[in-house]
């Protein structure tokens, strides 16, 4: 391995706006983020599906007809 070509990889803290602090290592140093896995709706299970203009109902009706036709 060559000397003096690798970046300085030092301990860093990543702080989320929700207050969660993650200890890690980085060449960038310490920094802040807006969302993390502790507060992001997708990872916490609090994400809600938006039914815009009845798209989900329209999809279910369309494929319910096709399944019923195949079953006959």
N, C-alpha and C positions, 0 to 999 in steps of 0.2 A: 504494500500500500504506500502511495506517495505521501510525503509530508507536506503540510501547509496547503492542501487543496480542498479540504473538507470544511463546510461551514461550522460555525460554533453552535452546537446543539445543546442548549441549556434549559433548565427547568423554567416552566412558565405557568401562570395561572390564567384561566379563561373564566371571566365573570359574565354571567347572564343578567339581563335586566330584571329577572324575577328574583335574583339574589343567590342563585345557585353558583357555586364556585367549583371548578374542575381543575385539578392539578394534572399537568401534562408536561411534555417537553416540546420545545419549538425553536426554530432558528429565528423566528420573528420576535419572540419575547412575549410578554403578557399583553392581553387584549380583552375587549368586551364584545359580546354578541347580543342581539336582540331576543332571540329565542333559542332554547336548548331542548334536549330530549325530555327534560323534566317539566317543561311548560308548553311544549308544542302540542296542539290539539290532536294531531295524527297519532302521536306516540302515547298520549295520556288517555285516548279513547273518548274524548269529548267532542270529536269532530262530528258535525251534523251534515247529512246529505241535503242539498237544496233541490227541491223538485221545481225546476223552472218550467213554467207553462205546461205542467202535466206530462213531462217527458217520460217519467218512470211509468206512469199509468198507461200512456200510449204504447210504450215498449211491451208492457205485460199483456195488454189486449192483443197486440199484433202477434206475439208469439204464442199466446194461448189458443188463438184460432188455428195456427199451424200445427200445434201439438194435438189438438182435437181432430184435425183432418187426418193426421198420420195414424191416430189411434183407431180410426174406423176401418 
